[in-house]
Amino acid sequence: HDIHEVNKYLPGRVVTLNISRISFTPGKIYYCNVIGYSHSGIHKTQSSDGIMTDSVPPVPGTIYDGIGLYDIDYTTSSDSVGGSWHGFSDADSGISNFMWCVMTQDSSEPCDIRKWESIGIHHLMSRPVNISHQNIGKLIKNLVYAVDLNGQKSETKSSNGFIIDKTSPELASMEHLDQNLAHNPSFEDVYGEAIDWKNITNTNFCDGTESIKPNFWNITIDSCIGVLKSDRNIAFDGRSFMYVKGEISQILNLETNHLYRVTFVSAHPPVLGTVLANKEGYIQLNHQTHVFIVYTKRDQDSTVSTDTIWHRHTFYFRSVTNKAILRLGSMAGNTGILIDSIEVQQVMLHTDDYAESSGKRVHAHFIALNQWSSIHASWGFVDAESPIIDHMWAIGYSEGSTEIQAYTSVGLNNFAYNYNVTLAHTSLIHITVIATNAAGLTRKAHAEDFLVDLTPPIIMFVNDGLGIF
């Protein structure tokens, strides 16, 4: 009787009593106690099951799109919508039911896809709908609020939304702009005089002078760098090229969120010890690093060879800022590598009828040097509704086949290479690429087949002079 006590006797026929002006503390349970007396004076006390005051609305939780274990961001289904939620609570009276609806984010009409509906205490719900074509590709959200046993409503919570995507990734053609964004790409501009190709030794690259270092290029500490020149047609571009043991770098001015292609050539330096094994180099842009291989030279004798065979490499990067550092270097080893003809080009992706109809927008080529072969491919896919999340490529002797290489994922990269292939002379090579978007839709594309030719041209005769005799 610590809250209120009625100090009067009530007739036996009274079965109700209203008590006012009593202050209750929310969240506590209060009981009504009644003592009944008989005419003989015998009495009995009876208590109610309790009542709780609840003035606090339910605590809202988290809404997921879809009825699976994880929140979805994209789906291909337009004939049903669903959501799930957790974390709603009411510590006092408890939750009696949930209210759920579905709407597009930019709709002027609330709950335009599915009106408010009471779904009891279920924590997920899916209903059939007929989503119009105009809402395909728009952000759709699930909205939920909870109602407690006292009729109080929680704050309405919204999911982060999902997008319906009914179209596969679109194949795009790649346009490589002519402008080279790299400064001094073939190392013709140097401090002082470059080292003459005929005077190369194992030690004269790294004498600590500035005379053999190229302009516009930065050199890391402990790197051994030298610019070489030759009057013979040895350089891939111009008359000079670079010897690198360590790392060189250059700051590039780019456009944010654009695709760029970086191409260059590499070779073994003509010094002792470089013919013993394949050598590896690396290229880095925007913290994306790729390793490339410089294959073993054919002449395995102990003499110095001046026969330079250039290896061409192609990589693609997407810029995240308007400035990026391009880094090129050699991997661990006592000797470096030769580098020349660095090109950085912006890539524009275009979608057109030809790209859709022919599907021949995968660029591919192979490199055959001595007994070594490699295959390189690049492509472009775009998707306006859901992002592309994976690329897979395969190599075979017929379109779509995988005899040479099974389907291999390269993630978000729009290029791939395989340095570990053996190509037979006169074989016909096919490359297939599959792009997958976040909704799970795929698009397959094929490169133009190419013929493997491992034989050099035949020169029938050479005449002195410009005449025919």
C-alpha positions as a Markdown table, in Angstrom:
| # | Residue | x | y | z |
|---|---|---|---|---|
| 1 | His | 0.0 | 0.0 | 0.0 |
| 2 | Asp | 2.9 | 2.3 | -0.7 |
| 3 | Ile | 1.3 | 4.3 | -3.5 |
| 4 | His | -2.3 | 4.8 | -2.6 |
| 5 | Glu | -4.8 | 3.5 | -0.1 |
| 6 | Val | -8.5 | 3.9 | 0.0 |
| 7 | Asn | -9.5 | 4.3 | 3.6 |
| 8 | Lys | -13.1 | 3.5 | 3.4 |
| 9 | Tyr | -15.3 | 0.4 | 3.1 |
| 10 | Leu | -17.0 | -0.3 | -0.1 |
| 11 | Pro | -20.3 | -2.2 | -0.5 |
| 12 | Gly | -19.9 | -5.7 | -1.7 |
| 13 | Arg | -21.7 | -4.9 | -4.9 |
| 14 | Val | -19.0 | -2.4 | -6.0 |
| 15 | Val | -16.6 | -4.1 | -8.5 |
| 16 | Thr | -14.8 | -1.0 | -9.9 |
| 17 | Leu | -13.0 | 2.0 | -8.5 |
| 18 | Asn | -11.4 | 4.9 | -10.3 |
| 19 | Ile | -8.4 | 6.6 | -8.6 |
| 20 | Ser | -7.1 | 9.9 | -10.0 |
| 21 | Arg | -4.2 | 12.2 | -9.4 |
| 22 | Ile | -1.6 | 9.5 | -8.8 |
| 23 | Ser | 2.0 | 9.9 | -10.1 |
| 24 | Phe | 3.5 | 6.8 | -11.7 |
| 25 | Thr | 7.1 | 6.3 | -12.6 |
| 26 | Pro | 7.5 | 5.0 | -16.2 |
| 27 | Gly | 8.8 | 1.5 | -16.6 |
| 28 | Lys | 7.7 | 0.3 | -13.2 |
| 29 | Ile | 4.9 | -2.3 | -12.6 |
| 30 | Tyr | 2.1 | -1.3 | -10.2 |
| 31 | Tyr | -0.4 | -3.7 | -8.6 |
| 32 | Cys | -4.0 | -3.2 | -7.3 |
| 33 | Asn | -4.6 | -5.0 | -4.1 |
| 34 | Val | -8.2 | -5.6 | -2.8 |
| 35 | Ile | -9.2 | -7.0 | 0.6 |
| 36 | Gly | -12.6 | -8.7 | 0.6 |
| 37 | Tyr | -14.5 | -9.3 | 3.9 |
| 38 | Ser | -17.4 | -11.6 | 4.7 |
| 39 | His | -20.1 | -10.9 | 7.2 |
| 40 | Ser | -18.4 | -13.2 | 9.6 |
| 41 | Gly | -15.2 | -11.1 | 9.4 |
| 42 | Ile | -13.2 | -13.5 | 7.4 |
| 43 | His | -11.1 | -11.6 | 4.7 |
| 44 | Lys | -8.9 | -12.4 | 1.8 |
| 45 | Thr | -6.4 | -10.2 | -0.2 |
| 46 | Gln | -6.2 | -10.5 | -4.0 |
| 47 | Ser | -3.7 | -8.7 | -6.3 |
| 48 | Ser | -3.9 | -7.9 | -10.0 |
| 49 | Asp | -1.3 | -9.0 | -12.5 |
| 50 | Gly | 0.1 | -5.5 | -12.6 |
| 51 | Ile | 0.1 | -2.5 | -14.8 |
| 52 | Met | 3.0 | -0.6 | -16.2 |
| 53 | Thr | 3.1 | 3.0 | -17.4 |
| 54 | Asp | 4.9 | 3.5 | -20.7 |
| 55 | Ser | 5.6 | 7.0 | -22.0 |
| 56 | Val | 8.7 | 6.2 | -24.1 |
| 57 | Pro | 8.2 | 5.2 | -27.7 |
| 58 | Pro | 10.1 | 2.2 | -29.2 |
| 59 | Val | 13.7 | 2.5 | -30.0 |
| 60 | Pro | 14.2 | 2.3 | -33.8 |
| 61 | Gly | 16.6 | -0.2 | -35.4 |
| 62 | Thr | 18.3 | -0.9 | -38.7 |
| 63 | Ile | 16.6 | -1.7 | -42.1 |
| 64 | Tyr | 18.1 | -4.0 | -44.7 |
| 65 | Asp | 17.0 | -4.2 | -48.3 |
| 66 | Gly | 16.1 | -7.7 | -49.3 |
| 67 | Ile | 15.1 | -10.6 | -47.1 |
| 68 | Gly | 18.5 | -12.3 | -47.1 |
| 69 | Leu | 21.2 | -12.3 | -44.5 |
| 70 | Tyr | 22.9 | -9.3 | -45.9 |
| 71 | Asp | 21.8 | -5.9 | -47.2 |
| 72 | Ile | 21.5 | -5.8 | -51.0 |
| 73 | Asp | 22.3 | -2.7 | -53.1 |
| 74 | Tyr | 21.3 | -4.1 | -56.6 |
| 75 | Thr | 18.8 | -6.6 | -57.8 |
| 76 | Thr | 17.3 | -7.8 | -61.1 |
| 77 | Ser | 13.8 | -8.5 | -59.8 |
| 78 | Ser | 11.1 | -5.9 | -60.5 |
| 79 | Asp | 8.1 | -8.1 | -59.6 |
| 80 | Ser | 8.7 | -8.2 | -55.8 |
| 81 | Val | 10.2 | -6.1 | -53.1 |
| 82 | Gly | 11.3 | -7.0 | -49.6 |
| 83 | Gly | 13.1 | -5.9 | -46.6 |
| 84 | Ser | 14.3 | -7.0 | -43.2 |
| 85 | Trp | 15.2 | -5.2 | -40.0 |
| 86 | His | 16.6 | -5.7 | -36.5 |
| 87 | Gly | 17.4 | -3.6 | -33.4 |
| 88 | Phe | 13.9 | -2.3 | -32.7 |
| 89 | Ser | 13.1 | -2.5 | -29.0 |
| 90 | Asp | 10.7 | -1.3 | -26.3 |
| 91 | Ala | 11.9 | -2.1 | -22.7 |
| 92 | Asp | 8.6 | -1.1 | -21.1 |
| 93 | Ser | 5.4 | -2.3 | -22.8 |
| 94 | Gly | 7.0 | -4.1 | -25.7 |
| 95 | Ile | 6.4 | -4.0 | -29.5 |
| 96 | Ser | 2.9 | -4.9 | -30.7 |
| 97 | Asn | 3.5 | -4.6 | -34.5 |
| 98 | Phe | 5.7 | -3.2 | -37.3 |
| 99 | Met | 4.5 | -0.9 | -40.1 |
| 100 | Trp | 6.3 | -1.3 | -43.4 |
| 101 | Cys | 6.2 | 0.5 | -46.8 |
| 102 | Val | 8.3 | 0.9 | -50.0 |
| 103 | Met | 9.0 | 4.0 | -52.0 |
| 104 | Thr | 11.4 | 5.5 | -54.5 |
| 105 | Gln | 13.7 | 8.1 | -53.1 |
| 106 | Asp | 12.7 | 11.0 | -55.4 |
| 107 | Ser | 9.0 | 10.3 | -55.3 |
| 108 | Ser | 6.7 | 13.2 | -54.3 |
| 109 | Glu | 4.1 | 10.7 | -53.2 |
| 110 | Pro | 5.0 | 8.8 | -50.0 |
| 111 | Cys | 5.1 | 5.0 | -50.2 |
| 112 | Asp | 4.4 | 5.1 | -54.0 |
| 113 | Ile | 5.5 | 1.5 | -54.6 |
| 114 | Arg | 3.9 | -0.2 | -51.5 |
| 115 | Lys | 1.6 | 1.5 | -49.1 |
| 116 | Trp | 1.9 | 1.3 | -45.3 |
| 117 | Glu | 1.0 | -2.2 | -44.1 |
| 118 | Ser | 0.9 | -3.7 | -40.6 |
| 119 | Ile | 2.9 | -7.0 | -40.6 |
| 120 | Gly | 2.7 | -8.0 | -37.0 |
| 121 | Ile | 5.9 | -8.8 | -35.2 |
| 122 | His | 7.7 | -10.2 | -38.3 |
| 123 | His | 11.2 | -9.0 | -38.9 |
| 124 | Leu | 11.2 | -9.4 | -42.7 |
| 125 | Met | 8.6 | -9.1 | -45.4 |
| 126 | Ser | 8.3 | -9.5 | -49.1 |
| 127 | Arg | 5.4 | -8.7 | -51.3 |
| 128 | Pro | 4.7 | -8.9 | -55.1 |
| 129 | Val | 4.7 | -5.6 | -56.9 |
| 130 | Asn | 4.6 | -4.3 | -60.4 |
| 131 | Ile | 7.4 | -1.7 | -60.6 |
| 132 | Ser | 7.0 | 0.5 | -63.6 |
| 133 | His | 9.8 | 0.8 | -66.2 |
| 134 | Gln | 10.3 | 4.4 | -65.2 |
| 135 | Asn | 11.5 | 3.3 | -61.7 |
| 136 | Ile | 14.1 | 0.9 | -63.1 |
| 137 | Gly | 17.5 | 2.3 | -62.2 |
| 138 | Lys | 16.1 | 4.5 | -59.4 |
| 139 | Leu | 16.9 | 4.2 | -55.7 |
| 140 | Ile | 14.2 | 2.3 | -53.9 |
| 141 | Lys | 14.0 | 2.3 | -50.1 |
| 142 | Asn | 12.2 | 0.2 | -47.4 |
| 143 | Leu | 10.6 | 2.2 | -44.5 |
| 144 | Val | 9.7 | 0.7 | -41.1 |
| 145 | Tyr | 8.4 | 2.0 | -37.8 |
| 146 | Ala | 7.4 | 0.1 | -34.7 |
| 147 | Val | 4.3 | 0.5 | -32.5 |
| 148 | Asp | 4.3 | -0.6 | -28.8 |
| 149 | Leu | 1.5 | -2.0 | -26.8 |
| 150 | Asn | 0.7 | 1.5 | -25.6 |
| 151 | Gly | 0.1 | 2.7 | -29.2 |
| 152 | Gln | 3.3 | 4.8 | -29.3 |
| 153 | Lys | 5.2 | 4.9 | -32.6 |
| 154 | Ser | 9.0 | 4.8 | -33.1 |
| 155 | Glu | 10.9 | 7.0 | -35.4 |
| 156 | Thr | 10.4 | 5.9 | -39.0 |
| 157 | Lys | 13.7 | 4.4 | -40.3 |
| 158 | Ser | 14.7 | 4.0 | -43.9 |
| 159 | Ser | 17.1 | 1.5 | -45.6 |
| 160 | Asn | 20.0 | 2.8 | -47.6 |
| 161 | Gly | 18.1 | 1.8 | -50.7 |
| 162 | Phe | 18.6 | -0.6 | -53.7 |
| 163 | Ile | 18.5 | -0.2 | -57.5 |
| 164 | Ile | 16.8 | -2.6 | -59.9 |
| 165 | Asp | 19.1 | -3.3 | -62.9 |
| 166 | Lys | 17.6 | -5.2 | -65.8 |
| 167 | Thr | 20.5 | -4.6 | -68.3 |
| 168 | Ser | 23.9 | -6.3 | -68.6 |
| 169 | Pro | 27.1 | -4.4 | -68.8 |
| 170 | Glu | 27.5 | -2.5 | -72.0 |
| 171 | Leu | 30.5 | -3.1 | -74.3 |
| 172 | Ala | 32.4 | 0.1 | -75.1 |
| 173 | Ser | 35.0 | 1.0 | -77.6 |
| 174 | Met | 38.3 | 2.5 | -76.3 |
| 175 | Glu | 39.7 | 5.7 | -77.8 |
| 176 | His | 43.3 | 6.4 | -76.8 |
| 177 | Leu | 44.1 | 10.1 | -77.1 |
| 178 | Asp | 47.3 | 11.0 | -78.8 |
| 179 | Gln | 48.7 | 13.3 | -76.2 |
| 180 | Asn | 51.5 | 11.8 | -74.1 |
| 181 | Leu | 51.2 | 13.0 | -70.6 |
| 182 | Ala | 54.7 | 11.8 | -69.6 |
| 183 | His | 57.5 | 14.3 | -69.8 |
| 184 | Asn | 60.8 | 13.3 | -71.4 |
| 185 | Pro | 59.4 | 9.8 | -72.2 |
| 186 | Ser | 62.4 | 8.5 | -74.1 |
| 187 | Phe | 65.0 | 10.2 | -71.9 |
| 188 | Glu | 66.5 | 12.4 | -74.6 |
| 189 | Asp | 66.7 | 15.3 | -72.2 |
| 190 | Val | 69.5 | 14.7 | -69.7 |
| 191 | Tyr | 71.9 | 16.5 | -67.4 |
| 192 | Gly | 75.1 | 16.7 | -69.4 |
| 193 | Glu | 76.1 | 13.8 | -71.6 |
| 194 | Ala | 74.6 | 10.3 | -71.7 |
| 195 | Ile | 76.8 | 7.2 | -71.6 |
| 196 | Asp | 77.8 | 5.9 | -75.0 |
| 197 | Trp | 76.4 | 2.5 | -75.7 |
| 198 | Lys | 79.9 | 1.3 | -76.9 |
| 199 | Asn | 81.5 | 2.3 | -73.5 |
| 200 | Ile | 79.3 | 0.3 | -71.2 |
| 201 | Thr | 80.8 | -1.5 | -68.2 |
| 202 | Asn | 79.4 | -3.1 | -65.1 |
| 203 | Thr | 80.3 | -0.1 | -63.0 |
| 204 | Asn | 80.1 | 3.1 | -64.9 |
| 205 | Phe | 76.3 | 3.5 | -64.4 |
| 206 | Cys | 76.5 | 4.6 | -60.8 |
| 207 | Asp | 79.4 | 7.0 | -60.4 |
| 208 | Gly | 77.2 | 9.5 | -58.5 |
| 209 | Thr | 77.3 | 12.2 | -61.1 |
| 210 | Glu | 74.3 | 14.1 | -62.4 |
| 211 | Ser | 75.4 | 13.9 | -66.0 |
| 212 | Ile | 73.5 | 10.7 | -66.8 |
| 213 | Lys | 70.2 | 11.4 | -65.1 |
| 214 | Pro | 67.1 | 12.5 | -67.1 |
| 215 | Asn | 65.2 | 15.7 | -66.6 |
| 216 | Phe | 61.6 | 15.5 | -65.2 |
| 217 | Trp | 62.4 | 12.1 | -63.6 |
| 218 | Asn | 63.0 | 11.6 | -59.8 |
| 219 | Ile | 65.4 | 9.0 | -58.5 |
| 220 | Thr | 65.0 | 7.2 | -55.2 |
| 221 | Ile | 67.9 | 6.9 | -52.8 |
| 222 | Asp | 70.2 | 3.9 | -53.4 |
| 223 | Ser | 69.0 | 3.6 | -57.0 |
| 224 | Cys | 71.5 | 3.1 | -59.8 |
| 225 | Ile | 70.3 | 5.1 | -62.8 |
| 226 | Gly | 71.9 | 5.8 | -66.1 |
| 227 | Val | 70.9 | 7.3 | -69.5 |
| 228 | Leu | 72.5 | 5.5 | -72.5 |
| 229 | Lys | 72.8 | 6.7 | -76.1 |
| 230 | Ser | 73.8 | 5.0 | -79.3 |
| 231 | Asp | 74.4 | 6.1 | -82.9 |
| 232 | Arg | 73.1 | 2.8 | -83.9 |
| 233 | Asn | 69.4 | 2.1 | -84.1 |
| 234 | Ile | 69.3 | 0.4 | -80.7 |
| 235 | Ala | 66.9 | 2.7 | -78.8 |
| 236 | Phe | 63.2 | 1.9 | -79.3 |
| 237 | Asp | 62.4 | 5.6 | -79.6 |
| 238 | Gly | 65.0 | 8.3 | -80.4 |
| 239 | Arg | 68.6 | 7.7 | -79.5 |
| 240 | Ser | 68.5 | 7.4 | -75.7 |
| 241 | Phe | 67.1 | 5.0 | -73.2 |
| 242 | Met | 67.4 | 4.4 | -69.5 |
| 243 | Tyr | 69.2 | 1.8 | -67.3 |
| 244 | Val | 67.3 | 1.4 | -64.0 |
| 245 | Lys | 68.3 | -0.6 | -60.9 |
| 246 | Gly | 66.0 | 0.8 | -58.3 |
| 247 | Glu | 63.2 | 3.2 | -59.1 |
| 248 | Ile | 62.4 | 6.3 | -61.1 |
| 249 | Ser | 59.3 | 8.4 | -60.7 |
| 250 | Gln | 57.4 | 11.3 | -62.2 |
| 251 | Ile | 54.4 | 13.4 | -61.1 |
| 252 | Leu | 51.6 | 13.3 | -63.7 |
| 253 | Asn | 48.8 | 15.9 | -64.1 |
| 254 | Leu | 45.6 | 13.8 | -64.7 |
| 255 | Glu | 41.8 | 14.2 | -64.6 |
| 256 | Thr | 40.1 | 12.7 | -61.7 |
| 257 | Asn | 38.3 | 9.4 | -62.2 |
| 258 | His | 39.5 | 8.9 | -65.8 |
| 259 | Leu | 41.1 | 5.8 | -67.3 |
| 260 | Tyr | 44.7 | 6.0 | -68.5 |
| 261 | Arg | 46.9 | 3.6 | -70.5 |
| 262 | Val | 50.6 | 3.3 | -69.7 |
| 263 | Thr | 52.9 | 1.6 | -72.3 |
| 264 | Phe | 56.6 | 1.2 | -72.3 |
| 265 | Val | 59.3 | -1.2 | -73.4 |
| 266 | Ser | 62.0 | -3.0 | -71.4 |
| 267 | Ala | 65.1 | -5.1 | -72.2 |
| 268 | His | 68.1 | -6.7 | -70.6 |
| 269 | Pro | 71.1 | -4.5 | -70.2 |
| 270 | Pro | 74.2 | -5.6 | -72.1 |
| 271 | Val | 76.3 | -6.4 | -69.1 |
| 272 | Leu | 77.6 | -9.6 | -67.6 |
| 273 | Gly | 75.2 | -11.6 | -65.5 |
| 274 | Thr | 72.0 | -10.4 | -67.0 |
| 275 | Val | 71.4 | -13.4 | -69.2 |
| 276 | Leu | 71.2 | -15.9 | -66.4 |
| 277 | Ala | 67.4 | -15.6 | -65.7 |
| 278 | Asn | 64.2 | -13.8 | -66.3 |
| 279 | Lys | 64.2 | -10.4 | -64.7 |
| 280 | Glu | 61.2 | -8.6 | -63.1 |
| 281 | Gly | 60.2 | -5.0 | -63.0 |
| 282 | Tyr | 57.2 | -3.2 | -61.6 |
| 283 | Ile | 55.0 | -0.2 | -62.4 |
| 284 | Gln | 53.0 | 1.7 | -59.9 |
| 285 | Leu | 50.3 | 4.4 | -60.3 |
| 286 | Asn | 47.9 | 5.5 | -57.6 |
| 287 | His | 49.1 | 2.7 | -55.3 |
| 288 | Gln | 48.2 | 0.1 | -57.9 |
| 289 | Thr | 51.3 | -2.1 | -58.6 |
| 290 | His | 51.8 | -4.5 | -61.4 |
| 291 | Val | 54.9 | -6.7 | -62.1 |
| 292 | Phe | 56.2 | -7.4 | -65.6 |
| 293 | Ile | 58.8 | -9.8 | -66.8 |
| 294 | Val | 61.9 | -9.3 | -69.0 |
| 295 | Tyr | 62.6 | -12.7 | -70.5 |
| 296 | Thr | 65.9 | -14.6 | -70.6 |
| 297 | Lys | 68.1 | -13.6 | -73.5 |
| 298 | Arg | 68.8 | -16.1 | -76.2 |
| 299 | Asp | 72.6 | -16.0 | -76.1 |
| 300 | Gln | 73.6 | -17.8 | -72.9 |
| 301 | Asp | 77.4 | -17.5 | -73.3 |
| 302 | Ser | 79.6 | -15.6 | -71.0 |
| 303 | Thr | 80.3 | -12.7 | -73.3 |
| 304 | Val | 78.7 | -9.3 | -73.3 |
| 305 | Ser | 76.0 | -9.0 | -75.9 |
| 306 | Thr | 74.8 | -5.8 | -77.5 |
| 307 | Asp | 71.8 | -7.5 | -79.1 |
| 308 | Thr | 68.8 | -5.7 | -77.5 |
| 309 | Ile | 65.4 | -7.2 | -77.7 |
| 310 | Trp | 62.7 | -4.9 | -76.5 |
| 311 | His | 59.6 | -6.2 | -74.6 |
| 312 | Arg | 56.5 | -4.1 | -74.9 |
| 313 | His | 54.2 | -3.7 | -71.8 |
| 314 | Thr | 50.7 | -2.3 | -71.5 |
| 315 | Phe | 48.9 | -1.4 | -68.3 |
| 316 | Tyr | 45.7 | 0.6 | -67.4 |
| 317 | Phe | 45.0 | 2.7 | -64.4 |
| 318 | Arg | 42.1 | 4.8 | -63.2 |
| 319 | Ser | 43.0 | 8.1 | -61.6 |
| 320 | Val | 41.6 | 9.0 | -58.1 |
| 321 | Thr | 43.0 | 12.5 | -57.9 |
| 322 | Asn | 44.2 | 15.1 | -60.4 |
| 323 | Lys | 47.8 | 14.3 | -59.7 |
| 324 | Ala | 49.5 | 10.9 | -59.5 |
| 325 | Ile | 53.0 | 9.5 | -59.2 |
| 326 | Leu | 54.1 | 7.1 | -61.9 |
| 327 | Arg | 56.8 | 4.8 | -60.6 |
| 328 | Leu | 58.9 | 2.3 | -62.6 |
| 329 | Gly | 61.6 | 0.1 | -61.1 |
| 330 | Ser | 63.4 | -3.2 | -61.1 |
| 331 | Met | 62.8 | -6.0 | -58.6 |
| 332 | Ala | 65.5 | -7.5 | -56.4 |
| 333 | Gly | 68.7 | -8.4 | -58.2 |
| 334 | Asn | 72.3 | -7.3 | -58.9 |
| 335 | Thr | 71.5 | -6.0 | -62.3 |
| 336 | Gly | 68.8 | -3.6 | -63.5 |
| 337 | Ile | 66.7 | -3.4 | -66.7 |
| 338 | Leu | 66.5 | -1.1 | -69.7 |
| 339 | Ile | 63.4 | 1.1 | -70.1 |
| 340 | Asp | 62.4 | 3.3 | -73.1 |
| 341 | Ser | 59.4 | 5.0 | -74.8 |
| 342 | Ile | 57.1 | 5.6 | -71.8 |
| 343 | Glu | 53.6 | 6.7 | -73.0 |
| 344 | Val | 50.7 | 7.8 | -70.7 |
| 345 | Gln | 47.5 | 8.4 | -72.6 |
| 346 | Gln | 44.0 | 9.2 | -71.5 |
| 347 | Val | 41.4 | 6.6 | -72.6 |
| 348 | Met | 37.8 | 7.6 | -73.6 |
| 349 | Leu | 35.1 | 4.9 | -73.5 |
| 350 | His | 32.4 | 5.2 | -76.2 |
| 351 | Thr | 29.2 | 3.1 | -76.6 |
| 352 | Asp | 27.8 | 2.8 | -80.1 |
| 353 | Asp | 25.8 | 0.5 | -82.3 |
| 354 | Tyr | 28.9 | -1.2 | -83.7 |
| 355 | Ala | 30.2 | -2.1 | -80.3 |
| 356 | Glu | 26.9 | -3.7 | -79.4 |
| 357 | Ser | 26.4 | -5.6 | -82.6 |
| 358 | Ser | 29.9 | -6.9 | -83.3 |
| 359 | Gly | 31.2 | -7.4 | -79.8 |
| 360 | Lys | 34.8 | -6.9 | -81.2 |
| 361 | Arg | 35.9 | -4.4 | -78.6 |
| 362 | Val | 38.5 | -6.6 | -76.9 |
| 363 | His | 42.0 | -5.5 | -77.9 |
| 364 | Ala | 44.5 | -8.4 | -77.9 |
| 365 | His | 48.1 | -9.1 | -79.0 |
| 366 | Phe | 50.8 | -11.6 | -78.3 |
| 367 | Ile | 54.6 | -11.3 | -77.8 |
| 368 | Ala | 57.0 | -14.0 | -78.9 |
| 369 | Leu | 60.6 | -13.5 | -77.9 |
| 370 | Asn | 63.0 | -16.4 | -78.3 |
| 371 | Gln | 61.3 | -19.4 | -76.6 |
| 372 | Trp | 59.0 | -17.2 | -74.5 |
| 373 | Ser | 55.5 | -16.1 | -75.3 |
| 374 | Ser | 52.9 | -13.9 | -73.6 |
| 375 | Ile | 49.4 | -12.8 | -74.4 |
| 376 | His | 47.9 | -9.4 | -73.5 |
| 377 | Ala | 44.3 | -8.1 | -73.7 |
| 378 | Ser | 42.4 | -5.0 | -72.8 |
| 379 | Trp | 38.7 | -4.0 | -72.9 |
| 380 | Gly | 36.1 | -1.5 | -71.9 |
| 381 | Phe | 32.7 | -2.1 | -70.2 |
| 382 | Val | 30.3 | 0.4 | -68.8 |
| 383 | Asp | 27.1 | 0.1 | -66.8 |
| 384 | Ala | 24.8 | 3.1 | -65.9 |
| 385 | Glu | 22.7 | 1.3 | -63.3 |
| 386 | Ser | 25.0 | -0.9 | -61.2 |
| 387 | Pro | 28.8 | -0.9 | -61.1 |
| 388 | Ile | 30.9 | -3.6 | -62.7 |
| 389 | Ile | 32.4 | -5.8 | -60.0 |
| 390 | Asp | 34.4 | -8.4 | -61.8 |
| 391 | His | 36.1 | -9.3 | -65.1 |
| 392 | Met | 37.1 | -12.8 | -66.2 |
| 393 | Trp | 39.1 | -13.7 | -69.3 |
| 394 | Ala | 39.9 | -17.0 | -71.0 |
| 395 | Ile | 42.2 | -18.1 | -73.9 |
| 396 | Gly | 41.5 | -20.9 | -76.3 |
| 397 | Tyr | 41.7 | -22.1 | -79.9 |
| 398 | Ser | 38.1 | -21.3 | -80.7 |
| 399 | Glu | 35.7 | -18.6 | -79.7 |
| 400 | Gly | 34.7 | -19.0 | -76.0 |
| 401 | Ser | 37.0 | -22.0 | -75.4 |
| 402 | Thr | 39.5 | -22.4 | -72.6 |
| 403 | Glu | 42.2 | -24.8 | -73.8 |
| 404 | Ile | 45.1 | -22.4 | -73.1 |
| 405 | Gln | 43.7 | -20.6 | -70.0 |
| 406 | Ala | 40.6 | -21.2 | -68.0 |
| 407 | Tyr | 38.4 | -18.3 | -67.0 |
| 408 | Thr | 40.4 | -16.2 | -64.6 |
| 409 | Ser | 39.2 | -13.2 | -62.6 |
| 410 | Val | 41.2 | -10.0 | -62.8 |
| 411 | Gly | 38.8 | -8.0 | -60.6 |
| 412 | Leu | 38.1 | -4.5 | -61.7 |
| 413 | Asn | 41.1 | -4.3 | -64.0 |
| 414 | Asn | 40.2 | -3.7 | -67.6 |
| 415 | Phe | 43.3 | -5.5 | -68.9 |
| 416 | Ala | 45.0 | -8.8 | -68.3 |
| 417 | Tyr | 48.2 | -10.6 | -69.3 |
| 418 | Asn | 49.6 | -14.1 | -69.2 |
| 419 | Tyr | 53.3 | -14.5 | -69.2 |
| 420 | Asn | 53.2 | -18.3 | -68.8 |
| 421 | Val | 51.9 | -19.6 | -72.1 |
| 422 | Thr | 53.4 | -21.6 | -74.9 |
| 423 | Leu | 52.0 | -20.7 | -78.3 |
| 424 | Ala | 52.4 | -23.1 | -81.3 |
| 425 | His | 53.3 | -21.7 | -84.6 |
| 426 | Thr | 50.3 | -21.0 | -87.0 |
| 427 | Ser | 47.8 | -21.6 | -84.1 |
| 428 | Leu | 44.7 | -19.4 | -84.1 |
| 429 | Ile | 44.1 | -17.7 | -80.7 |
| 430 | His | 40.8 | -16.5 | -79.3 |
| 431 | Ile | 40.3 | -14.4 | -76.2 |
| 432 | Thr | 36.9 | -14.2 | -74.3 |
| 433 | Val | 36.1 | -11.7 | -71.6 |
| 434 | Ile | 33.0 | -11.8 | -69.3 |
| 435 | Ala | 32.0 | -8.7 | -67.3 |
| 436 | Thr | 29.7 | -9.0 | -64.3 |
| 437 | Asn | 27.8 | -6.1 | -62.6 |
| 438 | Ala | 26.6 | -5.8 | -59.0 |
| 439 | Ala | 23.2 | -7.1 | -60.0 |
| 440 | Gly | 24.8 | -10.4 | -61.2 |
| 441 | Leu | 24.2 | -9.7 | -64.9 |
| 442 | Thr | 27.0 | -10.6 | -67.3 |
| 443 | Arg | 28.1 | -9.6 | -70.7 |
| 444 | Lys | 30.5 | -11.7 | -72.9 |
| 445 | Ala | 32.8 | -10.2 | -75.5 |
| 446 | His | 35.4 | -11.7 | -77.9 |
| 447 | Ala | 38.6 | -10.3 | -79.3 |
| 448 | Glu | 39.4 | -10.7 | -83.0 |
| 449 | Asp | 41.2 | -13.9 | -83.4 |
| 450 | Phe | 44.9 | -13.7 | -84.3 |
| 451 | Leu | 47.4 | -16.0 | -85.9 |
| 452 | Val | 50.6 | -16.9 | -84.1 |
| 453 | Asp | 53.6 | -16.4 | -86.4 |
| 454 | Leu | 56.9 | -17.4 | -84.9 |
| 455 | Thr | 59.0 | -17.2 | -88.1 |
| 456 | Pro | 61.0 | -14.1 | -89.2 |
| 457 | Pro | 60.5 | -12.6 | -92.6 |
| 458 | Ile | 62.6 | -13.9 | -95.5 |
| 459 | Ile | 64.7 | -11.3 | -97.3 |
| 460 | Met | 65.4 | -12.5 | -100.8 |
| 461 | Phe | 68.2 | -10.0 | -101.7 |
| 462 | Val | 69.7 | -6.6 | -100.8 |
| 463 | Asn | 71.0 | -4.3 | -103.5 |
| 464 | Asp | 73.3 | -1.4 | -103.0 |
| 465 | Gly | 71.9 | 1.9 | -104.3 |
| 466 | Leu | 68.4 | 2.9 | -105.1 |
| 467 | Gly | 68.1 | 1.1 | -108.4 |
| 468 | Ile | 66.8 | -2.4 | -109.1 |
| 469 | Phe | 70.3 | -3.7 | -109.9 |
